[in-house]
Amino acid sequence: MTIRNVALLGLGIMGGGMARQLLEAGFHVTVWNRSKDKAASLATAGAHVAETPADAVAQADVAVGMLSSDDASRAVWLDAGALAAMRLGSILIEASTLTIDWVRELAAAAKGRGIGFLDAPVTGSKVQAASGQLRFLVGGAASDVETAQPVLAAMGSETIHLGDTGSGALLKLVNNFLCGVQIASLAEAVAMIERSGLDVDRAVGLLASGAPGSPLLGAVAGRMLQRAYDPQFLIPLMAKDLSYAQAAFDAQGIDLASAAAARTRFEAAAAAGRANEDIAAVVEPLRPQHC
């Protein structure tokens, strides 16, 4: 199948950049978002803006979802009729971070309509989406991966086929669990350093460059110290991902105690008015008032 028409549903922090990459790659792109104002700049760049999810996918060879949760995904694909509107032989790519159970349910519904399905959540955030440097963690049939590869390649730097349906969803939850725990721990460490009177920049720099360091720690630590909370990844979404990870691990008999503890930090930050800010703002409720 030659892919010409691509639909992208969901224009949040990630979806807007992904849609722009598809346009730059020469695809005919149709977008939909619940808040239509987020589509304005893409319309100027050449995208068609659909009124409904079903309208968006009606002519698509490949339809991509980048949505916030299971509930949002179900609302678009089933309740709003997007899946029912897709053409026989087209491919649905769910790039959202979702539960394994919902991914498998949606895959079965797609198969029942003669539509290919890939769960393909991403690693990377706003910057990687805007520059086409996302990595796709993919579950599904190898033939569908091959067919959809031009679309995935337009939005990302690497497509990693992990196995059957649900494989991508599972590894993404493992990935975000590790990220969430590390960021919550970093917030606690930064708060301790600030409260103790140590030189904050020096102490955090030493940690970031030492054994506890990682690319994630370095990037988020910088945002914490600068109080730079322009969202790369929203706080409530990390709490949601940790909840999904807990359920997935629990199904395998693993009590994800560290995720439960980290989740309380993100939920507390959201409750403290930080829900529309970057995950680095998880440190704010822990900070001494004079910092």
C-alpha positions, 0 to 999 in steps of 0.5 A: 500500500502506498501511504498518502493520507495520514490522520493524526488525532490529538494535538497536545504537547506531542501531537502538534510536533508529530503532525508538523513532521508528517506535513514536512515529509509530504503526506496529506495530513488531516488533524483533529483535536478536541480544542480546535484552536490548537489546530490553527497553526497546522492549518496554516502549514497545510493540514486539513482540520476535521470537525470530528474524529470520524471525519479525520480518518475517513480517507486515511491510509494510516490514522495515528492517535496521540491521546491522554488516557484510556478514556480519551482513546476509547472516546475517540476510536469507539464512542466518536466512531473513528474506528468505524469510519476507517477504510478496510485495509487501513492501519490504526497506530495508537501512539498514546501511553495506555493500559495493556488491556485497553490496547488489546481490546482496541486491537481486537476491535480493529481486527474485527473491521479488517483494520491493521493495528499497532500499539506504538507509544514513544520515548521522547518529549516535546523537543523530540516530537518537534524535531522528528526524533521520537523512538517508537516502541511497537507491538503488532504484526510485522507486516503492519510495521513494514507498511506503516514504517514511512509514517513512523520514520517521518515522526521518529528516529527509530522504530523498535518492533518488540513483538505482539500487540501490547508489547509496546504498551508494556515497555512504555509503562516500564519506561515511564515507571522508571522515569517517574520514580527517578524524578520524584526521588530527584525532587526529594533530593533537591528539597533536602539540599535546599533545606540543608544550606548546601550550595545547590548548583554545585551539589546537584551538578555533582549528583548529575555527573556522578553515579546517580546521574542520567540524561533524564536526571540532568535535564529535569534537575536543570529545570527544577533549579531554574524553575522552568516549568514550560510543559514538556510532560504534564504532571497529571500524565505522569501520575496517570502513567504510574497508575497504569504501570502499577496495574500492569505490574500487579497483574504479574504479582509485583507490588510496585511500591516505589511507583505508588510512592512516586505517584503521591508526589505527582498527585500532591503537585497537581493538587498544589496548583501545578497540574498544567506545568512540567513534571519538574514542578513536582519539587515545588511542594517540597521546597522551603518557602524561602527558596 
